Amino acid sequence: MSTEDSQSLSRRTLLATGGAMVAGSFLSGDKSAQATDLPAKPKPSVNDFRYCLNTSTIREQDLGIEREIEIAGELGYDGIEPWIRQLDKYEAEGGSLSDLRKRIEDAGLTVDSAIGFARWIVDDEQERAAGLEQLKVDLDKLQQIGGTRIAAPPTGATNGPALNLLQAAERYRAILDIGQQFGIIPQLEVWGFSENLSRVGESTFVAMESGHPDACLLPDVYHIYKGGSDFNSLHMLGQKAIHVFHLNDYPANPPRDSISDKDRVFPGDGVAPLSAIFRNLHEVGFRGTFSLELFNPTYWKRDPVEVSREGLDKMKTSVQTAFEA
């Protein structure tokens, strides 16, 4: 046997015996082969996330944006998610956006996101150009109150023919570029009832193919269900993919094909697999904002402070429950 053959045999013997030893130690639970000296990972906590009030939750009480800010601050929310149309109304009635920003800051809140409906994604070039101009107006208002993100749903493309997703990606990149001018990130929103971007996979494709460093998604428990995606798809998304997650729940009835926005309920009051959702999100590194977004007419008939308090309590309770198991 040559020296080379001897060395080759020795390597084969070492690999065979060493591999068997290592495999055996793991299978038998032998801790001598494990990195026992590494610090234990901290247990996931309800405090790993931020909690935000989307003003749709109490919008029909018609309190005005100033009072909604007060409520969110008094109850201990971390942030608020207003609708651009509220800012329009506030200005039209003589309000100052710089004063509103101070109110938000004095309440101890941040503007984690906002809801706008510029038609940036449609096929019609003139309509899309007008949508981009509208987006600039919206972003300017949002910038004045300290906002850093805005929802970018497929407004105007919810019915009709399917969009070319590569073209949609180019259009999403265009609004991300505009957003950079204002220091605000448009978040591609999943809309479960839409003919376009109703599924997590579609929306992820568009965000990824935009090739933009700020590209991200704005998912929603109800919309993921309504659009037919499996919640396990969330574990495919990385840490930078989601900044804000719209939180709600849905009942067993009505069924998926007829359920609508008005059927959303408080987290934990429905049948959504919230614990699995929270664990998946935490595992991929999400430490962002859960924003309570509801459109339930039953809640709109109740005292807005009590609705907001119950919503915050149930958000935190449902997250805590997920990590106690």
C-alpha positions in Angstrom: 0.0 0.0 0.0 1.4 3.4 -1.0 1.6 6.4 1.4 -1.1 8.0 -0.6 -3.4 5.0 -0.2 -2.6 4.8 3.5 -3.5 8.5 3.9 -6.7 8.0 1.9 -7.7 5.0 4.0 -7.0 6.9 7.2 -9.2 9.7 6.1 -12.0 7.3 5.2 -11.6 5.6 8.5 -11.6 8.9 10.4 -14.7 10.1 8.5 -16.5 6.8 9.0 -15.7 6.4 12.7 -15.8 10.1 13.5 -19.1 10.6 11.7 -20.6 7.7 13.4 -19.4 9.0 16.8 -20.8 12.5 16.2 -24.1 11.1 14.8 -24.4 8.7 17.7 -23.8 11.5 20.2 -26.6 13.7 18.8 -29.0 10.8 18.5 -28.3 9.6 22.0 -28.4 13.1 23.5 -24.7 13.1 24.4 -24.2 16.8 25.3 -20.4 16.5 25.0 -20.8 17.0 21.3 -23.1 20.0 21.6 -22.3 23.6 22.1 -23.5 23.7 25.6 -21.5 26.8 26.5 -23.5 29.1 24.1 -25.8 31.5 25.9 -29.5 30.5 25.8 -31.6 32.5 23.4 -34.0 34.9 25.3 -37.6 33.6 25.3 -39.9 35.5 23.0 -41.9 38.2 24.8 -44.9 40.3 24.2 -42.5 43.3 24.6 -40.6 42.2 21.5 -43.2 44.1 19.4 -44.8 47.5 19.1 -48.6 48.0 19.3 -50.4 50.6 17.1 -54.0 51.8 16.7 -55.2 52.0 13.1 -57.9 54.7 13.3 -60.4 52.7 11.3 -61.1 50.7 14.5 -63.0 53.7 15.9 -63.6 55.8 12.9 -67.4 55.8 12.8 -67.5 57.4 16.3 -66.3 60.5 14.4 -64.1 61.8 17.1 -61.5 63.5 14.9 -57.9 62.7 14.6 -56.9 64.8 17.7 -59.1 62.8 20.1 -58.0 59.5 18.5 -54.4 60.5 19.2 -55.3 61.3 22.8 -57.0 57.9 23.3 -54.1 56.0 21.8 -51.6 57.8 24.0 -53.6 57.5 27.2 -54.2 53.8 26.8 -50.5 53.0 26.2 -50.3 52.3 22.5 -46.9 52.8 21.0 -48.1 54.2 17.7 -51.0 55.4 15.6 -51.9 54.6 12.0 -54.1 57.4 10.5 -55.8 57.5 7.2 -54.7 60.2 4.7 -58.3 61.3 4.3 -58.3 62.2 8.0 -55.3 64.5 7.4 -57.1 66.0 4.5 -60.2 66.7 6.6 -58.1 68.1 9.5 -56.4 70.6 7.2 -59.6 71.5 5.4 -61.1 72.4 8.8 -58.1 74.7 9.5 -55.8 72.3 11.4 -52.0 72.6 11.1 -50.1 69.4 10.4 -47.1 70.7 12.3 -49.4 71.1 15.4 -50.7 67.6 14.9 -47.2 66.3 14.8 -46.5 67.9 18.2 -49.7 66.4 19.6 -48.6 62.9 18.4 -45.2 63.4 20.0 -46.6 64.8 23.2 -48.8 61.8 23.5 -45.7 59.5 23.4 -46.7 58.1 20.0 -45.1 57.6 16.6 -46.8 57.4 13.2 -45.9 53.8 12.4 -47.8 53.8 9.1 -50.7 55.5 7.3 -53.4 54.5 4.9 -53.6 56.0 1.4 -55.2 55.0 -1.9 -53.1 56.5 -4.7 -53.6 54.6 -7.9 -50.0 53.8 -8.6 -50.3 50.3 -10.0 -53.0 50.6 -12.7 -52.4 49.9 -16.4 -53.8 53.2 -17.7 -50.8 55.5 -18.0 -52.7 58.8 -17.4 -54.5 57.4 -14.4 -51.2 56.0 -13.1 -49.4 59.3 -13.6 -52.2 61.1 -11.6 -51.8 58.4 -8.9 -48.1 59.2 -8.6 -48.9 62.9 -8.2 -51.5 62.0 -5.5 -48.9 59.9 -3.8 -46.5 62.8 -3.6 -49.2 64.9 -2.0 -50.0 62.2 0.5 -46.4 61.7 1.4 -45.9 65.4 2.0 -48.7 65.4 4.5 -47.4 62.3 6.2 -43.9 63.7 6.4 -45.2 66.8 8.1 -46.7 64.6 11.0 -43.5 62.5 11.3 -44.7 59.4 9.4 -42.2 56.9 8.0 -44.4 54.4 6.1 -47.5 54.3 4.1 -49.7 51.4 2.8 -49.5 50.8 -0.9 -52.5 48.6 -1.8 -53.4 47.7 -5.4 -56.0 50.4 -5.6 -57.8 50.6 -8.9 -56.7 47.1 -9.9 -59.0 45.1 -7.6 -61.3 44.1 -10.5 -60.7 43.4 -14.2 -57.8 41.7 -15.9 -54.8 40.3 -14.0 -51.8 42.6 -13.9 -48.4 41.6 -15.4 -46.5 41.1 -12.1 -43.2 42.2 -13.6 -44.8 45.4 -14.7 -46.3 45.7 -11.2 -42.8 45.3 -9.8 -41.5 48.2 -11.9 -44.4 50.4 -10.7 -43.7 49.4 -7.1 -40.1 50.4 -7.6 -41.2 53.8 -9.0 -43.2 54.6 -5.8 -40.3 53.4 -3.6 -38.1 55.9 -5.4 -40.6 58.6 -4.7 -40.9 57.5 -1.1 -37.1 58.0 -0.7 -37.6 61.7 -1.6 -39.8 62.1 1.5 -38.1 59.6 3.8 -41.2 57.4 3.7 -41.5 53.7 2.7 -44.5 52.5 0.7 -45.4 49.0 2.0 -46.9 46.7 -0.6 -50.2 45.7 0.9 -51.8 42.3 0.5 -55.5 42.7 -0.4 -57.3 39.4 -0.1 -60.5 40.5 -1.9 -58.6 41.9 -4.9 -58.1 40.3 -8.3 -54.4 41.3 -8.0 -52.0 41.0 -5.1 -54.5 39.0 -3.1 -52.0 36.3 -2.2 -48.8 36.5 -0.1 -46.8 34.8 -3.0 -47.9 37.4 -5.6 -47.1 40.3 -3.4 -43.7 38.8 -2.4 -42.9 38.3 -6.1 -43.7 41.9 -6.9 -41.7 43.2 -3.9 -38.7 41.1 -4.7 -38.6 41.8 -8.4 -38.8 45.5 -7.7 -35.1 45.1 -6.8 -35.4 48.1 -4.4 -33.7 48.0 -1.0 -36.7 49.4 0.7 -39.2 46.9 -0.7 -41.4 45.3 1.9 -44.9 43.9 2.5 -47.9 45.0 4.6 -49.7 41.8 5.5 -53.0 41.4 7.4 -54.5 38.4 9.2 -57.9 38.9 7.5 -56.5 39.5 4.0 -54.2 36.5 4.1 -57.1 34.3 4.9 -59.5 36.0 2.5 -56.9 35.7 -0.4 -56.5 32.0 0.2 -52.8 32.0 1.2 -51.5 29.6 3.9 -50.2 31.4 7.0 -47.1 29.1 6.9 -46.0 31.2 4.0 -44.9 33.8 6.5 -41.9 31.7 7.6 -40.4 32.2 4.1 -40.1 36.0 4.7 -37.0 37.5 6.1 -36.4 40.1 8.8 -36.6 43.1 6.5 -39.7 41.9 4.6 -42.3 43.3 7.1 -42.3 46.4 9.2 -46.0 46.6 10.1 -48.5 43.8 10.3 -52.2 44.5 10.4 -53.6 42.5 13.3 -57.2 41.3 13.7 -59.0 38.0 13.7 -61.9 36.4 11.8 -64.8 34.1 12.8 -65.6 30.6 11.5 -68.7 32.0 9.7 -69.3 33.5 7.3 -67.0 31.3 5.1 -64.0 32.6 3.2 -65.8 33.4 0.0 -68.3 35.7 1.6 -66.4 37.1 4.6 -65.8 40.8 4.4 -64.0 43.6 6.3 -67.0 44.1 8.6 -66.6 40.6 10.0 -63.2 41.2 11.5 -63.0 40.7 15.3 -60.6 41.4 18.1 -57.5 39.2 18.1 -58.3 36.0 20.0 -62.0 36.3 19.4 -61.9 34.3 16.2 -60.4 31.2 14.7 -57.3 32.5 13.0 -54.1 30.5 14.0 -52.6 33.6 15.7 -50.2 31.7 17.9 -48.6 30.0 14.8 -48.5 33.4 13.0 -46.7 35.1 15.9 -44.2 32.3 16.3 -43.5 32.3 12.6 -43.0 36.0 12.5 -40.7 36.0 15.6 -38.6 33.1 14.2 -37.9 35.1 11.0 -36.8 38.1 13.0 -39.9 40.3 12.9 -39.8 42.8 15.8 -42.0 45.5 14.2 -45.5 46.9 14.8 -48.8 45.1 15.2 -51.5 47.6 14.1 -55.0 46.9 15.2 -57.2 47.4 12.0 -60.9 46.6 12.4 -64.0 47.7 10.6 -66.6 46.1 12.8 -69.9 48.0 13.0 -70.6 46.5 16.4 -67.5 48.1 17.8 -68.3 51.4 16.1 -71.5 51.5 18.3 -69.5 51.2 21.5 -67.5 53.6 23.5 -64.3 54.3 21.5 -62.1 54.3 24.6 -63.4 50.9 25.7 -63.0 49.5 22.2 -59.4 50.8 21.9 -58.5 49.4 25.4 -60.0 46.0 24.6 -58.2 45.9 21.3 -54.8 46.6 22.9 -55.4 44.2 25.7 -56.4 41.4 23.3 -53.5 42.1 21.0 -51.0 41.7 23.8 -52.8 38.7 25.4 -52.9 36.8 22.1 -49.1 37.4 21.6 -48.3 36.4 25.1 -50.4 33.2 24.8 -48.4 32.3 21.7 -45.1 32.3 23.6 -46.3 30.7 26.8 -46.7 27.3 25.1 
